[in-house]
Amino acid sequence: MKIGIIGSGNIGGNLGKHFAKAGHEVFFSSRNPEKLSGLVNEIGQRAHRGTVEEAATFGEVILLATPYGMLPEIHERIGNLEGTILIDTTNFYVQRDGAEIKKQMNAQNYRESEWVAHYFKGAAVSKAFNTIPAAQLRDKAFKKEDAQEIVPFGASNRQAKEITLQLISDIGFKPAFIGDLSKTQVMEPDQELYMGFPAEEEVNAYTI
Ligand SMILES: NC(=O)c1ccc[n+]([C@@H]2O[C@H](COP(=O)([O-])OP(=O)(O)OC[C@H]3O[C@@H](n4cnc5c(N)ncnc54)[C@H](OP(=O)(O)O)[C@@H]3O)[C@@H](O)[C@H]2O)c1
């Protein structure tokens, strides 16, 4: 798959490396793309770098891995992402992202991932990887099947579900589908499935 990465830091950088290792083509982006040359050179020919707009055009799949509060600005730059799959890895923190965006999503009774889908109306959105600390995502991928860590995810439709499940599997984790985006509250900060790989029995209570 061709994967455009928006936010190439702890989460986007490490997941992008994994996706390239699994055989996918990745396009890392930054507001200063020149600073990504080390990352891209380390990965080799399956990695590219450029602007946020270029990553959005490149990707059949877009991985969103920026601070949550940057949503309006990013949407302004790349539009609705028509026809793509958008994997949302973000979390909302009021100290970092500001109260206003939370106020807006609460007013419509949206989950954080639904608010992302509200911005990127043309995309089929999934929420994945946001529950796991970046260092664990970096270090625990590509395990053999019987030792794989569980990654919970939600998705807005069948295509987003299938592609996200495939990508989680491709990098050696075990996907656990918890339902559509309205069910993803349990993946939000300080909720039941937040911060670390869940045990099978923990995630079973939420999978469908
Ligand atoms: N770190 C974790 O353990 C962890 C775990 C799970 C989920 N998350 C969530 O994942 C997201 C990313 O976290 P992270 O730790 O990877 O952050 P990070 O290392 O700070 O990387 C975020 C990236 O976002 C880019 N960015 C910031 N503002 C932007 C804008 N307006 N337009 C385009 N790009 C912008 C920055 O790139 P440039 O400055 O180069 O443009 C930066 O490299 C956050 O929502 C976080 O809450 C983090």
The ligand as a Tripos MOL2 file, in Angstrom:
@<TRIPOS>MOLECULE
LIG
   48    52     1     0     0
SMALL
NO_CHARGES

@<TRIPOS>ATOM
      1 N1          4.0900    9.5560   22.0270 N.am      1 LIG1
      2 C1          3.2840    8.5820   22.4030 C.2       1 LIG1
      3 O1          3.6620    7.7130   23.2200 O.2       1 LIG1
      4 C2          1.9020    8.5050   21.8410 C.ar      1 LIG1
      5 C3          1.2010    7.3110   21.9740 C.ar      1 LIG1
      6 C4         -0.0620    7.1890   21.3820 C.ar      1 LIG1
      7 C5         -0.6190    8.2550   20.6910 C.ar      1 LIG1
      8 N2          0.0650    9.4400   20.6230 N.ar      1 LIG1
      9 C6         -0.5880   10.5530   19.9160 C.3       1 LIG1
     10 O2         -0.0730   10.5430   18.5870 O.3       1 LIG1
     11 C7          0.0510   11.8840   18.0940 C.3       1 LIG1
     12 C8          1.5050   12.1270   17.7200 C.3       1 LIG1
     13 O3          2.2960   11.9910   18.8900 O.3       1 LIG1
     14 P1          3.8850   11.9430   18.8100 P.3       1 LIG1
     15 O4          4.3670   11.5680   20.1480 O.co2     1 LIG1
     16 O5          4.3150   11.1740   17.6090 O.co2     1 LIG1
     17 O6          4.2110   13.4900   18.5720 O.3       1 LIG1
     18 P2          5.5770   14.1390   18.0470 P.3       1 LIG1
     19 O7          6.7090   13.1960   18.2090 O.co2     1 LIG1
     20 O8          5.6420   15.4900   18.6410 O.co2     1 LIG1
     21 O9          5.2950   14.2650   16.4650 O.3       1 LIG1
     22 C9          4.2140   15.0210   16.0070 C.3       1 LIG1
     23 C10         4.5360   15.5160   14.6270 C.3       1 LIG1
     24 O10         3.4290   16.2940   14.1940 O.3       1 LIG1
     25 C11         3.9140   17.2580   13.2830 C.3       1 LIG1
     26 N3          3.0660   18.4430   13.3240 N.ar      1 LIG1
     27 C12         2.8010   19.2170   14.4140 C.ar      1 LIG1
     28 N4          1.9890   20.2220   14.0670 N.ar      1 LIG1
     29 C13         1.7220   20.0680   12.7510 C.ar      1 LIG1
     30 C14         0.9560   20.7970   11.8140 C.ar      1 LIG1
     31 N5          0.2680   21.8880   12.1520 N.pl3     1 LIG1
     32 N6          0.9190   20.3640   10.5300 N.ar      1 LIG1
     33 C15         1.5960   19.2630   10.1710 C.ar      1 LIG1
     34 N7          2.3600   18.5360   11.0070 N.ar      1 LIG1
     35 C16         2.4140   18.9460   12.2850 C.ar      1 LIG1
     36 C17         5.3290   17.5790   13.7130 C.3       1 LIG1
     37 O11         6.0910   17.6370   12.5440 O.3       1 LIG1
     38 P3          6.9010   18.9510   12.0720 P.3       1 LIG1
     39 O12         7.1580   19.8000   13.2970 O.co2     1 LIG1
     40 O13         8.1330   18.3450   11.5190 O.co2     1 LIG1
     41 O14         6.0370   19.5680   11.0610 O.co2     1 LIG1
     42 C18         5.7670   16.3780   14.5630 C.3       1 LIG1
     43 O15         6.8120   15.6290   13.9900 O.3       1 LIG1
     44 C19        -0.4590   12.7940   19.2150 C.3       1 LIG1
     45 O16        -1.8090   13.0970   18.9880 O.3       1 LIG1
     46 C20        -0.2810   11.9280   20.4570 C.3       1 LIG1
     47 O17        -1.1680   12.3090   21.4950 O.3       1 LIG1
     48 C21         1.3150    9.5670   21.1530 C.ar      1 LIG1
@<TRIPOS>BOND
     1     1     2 1
     2     2     3 2
     3     2     4 1
     4     4     5 ar
     5     4    48 ar
     6     5     6 ar
     7     6     7 ar
     8     7     8 ar
     9     8     9 1
    10     8    48 ar
    11     9    10 1
    12     9    46 1
    13    10    11 1
    14    11    12 1
    15    11    44 1
    16    12    13 1
    17    13    14 1
    18    14    15 2
    19    14    16 1
    20    14    17 1
    21    17    18 1
    22    18    19 2
    23    18    20 1
    24    18    21 1
    25    21    22 1
    26    22    23 1
    27    23    24 1
    28    23    42 1
    29    24    25 1
    30    25    26 1
    31    25    36 1
    32    26    27 ar
    33    26    35 ar
    34    27    28 ar
    35    28    29 ar
    36    29    30 ar
    37    29    35 ar
    38    30    31 1
    39    30    32 ar
    40    32    33 ar
    41    33    34 ar
    42    34    35 ar
    43    36    37 1
    44    36    42 1
    45    37    38 1
    46    38    39 2
    47    38    40 1
    48    38    41 1
    49    42    43 1
    50    44    45 1
    51    44    46 1
    52    46    47 1
@<TRIPOS>SUBSTRUCTURE
     1 LIG1         1 GROUP 0 **** ****
